[in-house]
């Protein structure tokens, strides 16, 4: 019985390391594109909105 419990303890570390690495990769995958887009997006974008109200000529 001791040999089974010892091998189970040895398997915990690789799984825990895989969980940590997987979590780090997931966080990078979710956050890195946001930071890259924010970094390379231009702040001098022209505002081409149409006016919301128009002046109608009086007859």
MODELLER restraints for C-alpha pairs under 7 A, 6 or more apart:
rsr = mdl.restraints
at = mdl.atoms
